[in-house]
Amino acid sequence: MEFTFGDKKIGATLSLGVVTFPDQARGPDELLTAADKALYFAKIKRNQVVCYDPSRMARSLNRSDDVR
């Protein structure tokens, strides 16, 4: 998406990590960890929504903060 601010054009993308409760997480900590892992995978390609996939992401040690 592109926004105009004064005479400047600003581009923006949206990356989301999605997890379902209680199917993929049993508590708040697990929920945030799973969402964070899905967000990390979404940010790799940018501008997409990624649903948490435990078989693919459970062993991942990366956090979304690592992608910048």
N, C-alpha and C positions, 0 to 999 in steps of 0.2 A: 504494500500500500504506500502511496506517496502523499505527503502533506505539503502544503505551501504555507510558509510562515514568513510574512513580509515578501521579500524578493528571493527567498531561499526555498529550495525544494528538499524535503527530508523524506528519505525512504525508511520504511519500517517492515519488519517481518515478525512472525509469531511462531514460536516453537512451544509445544505443550507436551507434558508427560502425564499420562492418565493411568490410574490404578483403581480397582474396585474394592470396596469394603463390604463385607468381610471375606469375600472370595479369595483375594490375593494378599491380604494383610489382616492380622488378628488384633492389632492395636495401633495407637497413634505413631509410635516409633517405626514400626514396620511399614505403615502406610506412607510416611514421609520418605523413608529409605527407598521404597519401591517407586514412588512418584519421581524421586530425584534421579534414579537410574533410568527411568523412561525418558525423562527430560534430557539427560545426557545423550541418549541415543537420538532424540529429536534434534538436538543442536548440532550433531555431526553433519547432517545435510541441510539443516536450517529450514525454517518456514514449513513445518509439518507437525502433525499430531501423532504421537507414538503411544500405543497402549502397552502397559507393562506385560512382559512375557517372561515368566519365571524360568523357563527352560533356556532362554537366551541370555537373560540379564542377571540371574540369581548370583552367579559367581563374579560378576563384574565388580571391581573395586573402585572404579571411577565414579566421580561425583560431578554433577553439572557445573560446579565451580571450576572444574579443570578446563572447561571449554570456554575460551575467550578469544 
